[in-house]
Amino acid sequence: MPTAFRAFSALLAPALVLGLLAGAAVPHRALAASTKGPDTVADTAERVMDAVVNISTSQNVAASRSVPTPQLPPGSPLEDLFDEFFKRRGGQEDGDGAPQNRSRKVSSLGSGFVIDPAGLIATNNHVIADADEIYVNFNDGTKLKAELVGRDPKTDLALLRVKPEKPLTSVKFGDSDKMRVGDWVMAIGNPFGLGGTLTVGVVSARNRNINSGPYDNFLQTDAAINRGNSGGPLFNMDGEVVGVNTAIISPSGGSIGIGFSVPSSTAAPVLAQLEQFKEVRRGWIGVRIQAVTDEIAETLGLGKARGALVGGVSDDGPAAKGGIKAGDVVIRFDGKDVKEMRDLPRLVADTPVGKQVDVVVVRKGKEETLKLTIARMPEDEKPAAEGKAPDAPKADLKRVLGMELSPLTDELRKRFKIKDSVKGVVILNVDRTSAAAEKGLKPGQVLVEVGQETVANPEDVAKRLDGLRKGDKKSVLLLVANPDGQMQFAAVPLN
């Protein structure tokens, strides 16, 4: 038994004894089998090794501007020496004797794998980004020039095509959704330019969000992944690709056993679209969402924090046409649970454009099922703008929850640059020590709803808060609009 497994078994021995004393019989053979890794992965590796490739790229980078020659007094004995030195430093001379800037070629290495015997190869976008030339090096020594079919920066995936003289060895995608924490996996790639290198480990975690993109859903593994492994495959024990190795966490640049792979459930549809359309056409329903906190869940009667809270709905988008409203909490989309906010964008994006889906929302404590038809995601969305806090106008002001509120006058619309479509009560000032400030409320924002009821003036806000306090509510759910009309919810303690 390898040393690492011996140590692990020794640590388990006291736990085994305690389990038996408590009456929970654990067969020793079953426990040993559960801690034992695969005897060998040689057969699987032999089948898939030729499908894993090394990718080399080159890029022409313009040289930095040459250092100007110092100005010397006319006739100085150093003039000829300085001219010669700085001309050599600046590059070759042109026809007039002036130095020319020379570009230099920068190379990089990565990994990839063949997904079609005709010559389609998957890799990471960052492996080939900005490359002028891309070459694919095969296990048998063959080197072919590749063309870029398409790429998707949001998932860091790219698809290449080569023209081989004979069919290539290829691999198939497996189902990453079936991978469990503790399942054995195998990574093959090109670490530090060494060529085909295999490492073995387990799935350490699922659904990891490392804030690298809007659709983070990584498999985490302790199989050694190093520089140059990017774009290489992560295999299950059947030789199916369950992930595309993309990133590591490492203070030294080398593997410390924390690597991340784009799961095949994300990669396979993206690569299929790149092959078909040369781009990714993602689904879109036209909602702005935010996380459901424990406080928001309490105010909405959800029981526990779950789902995605709809803060705003785009005009004429699929959500608006399907009946989704601000304040709804999406808990199920197309038959799949929305456990947290970041689940919904990924589920929507992966849904084919034009498909009709059922969406389950919680509205005022009750579940409703709505039908939406998925549209294509627009190319760009403009960020929201914020106004500056003006001096308090001469109006009926009211101070609640650490906020100074005013009716929304024409003067305030002009000063805060609030769109005409925004209705409600404007926030003039926020006490920096208040709970409202902690929730991110700022001067220039507009209270649209208080406790899921619309408000038109500060008096409406005060009356609604008084009613909630009498109902023993601990927090109030505020719907707040910024000057551009984009909305979000905030749950603020009543006391």
Secondary structure, 3 states (H helix, E strand, C coil): CCHHHHHHHHHHHHHHHHHHHCCCCCCHHHHHHHHCCCCCCHHHHHHHHHHEEEEEEEEEECCCCCCCCCCCCCCCCCHHHHHHHHHHHHCCECCCCCECCCCEEEEEEEEEEEEECCCEEEECHHHHCCCCEEEEECCCCCEEEEEEEEEECCCCEEEEECCCCCCCCCCCECCHHHCCCCCEEEEEECHHHCCCEEEEEEEEEEEECCCCCCCCCEEEECCCCCCCCCCCEEECCCCCEEEEEEEECCCCCCCCCCEEEEEHHHHHHHHHHHHHHCCCCCEECCEEEEECCHHHHHHHCCCCCCCEEEEEECCCCHHHHHCCCCCCEEEEECCEECCCCCHHHHHHHCCCCCCEEEEEEEECCEEEEEEEECEECCCCCCCCCCCCCCCCCCCCCEEECCEEEEECCHHHHHHHCCCCCCCCEEEEEECCCCHHHHCCCCCCCEEEEECCEECCCHHHHHHHHHHHHHCCCCEEEEEEECCCCCEEEEEEECC
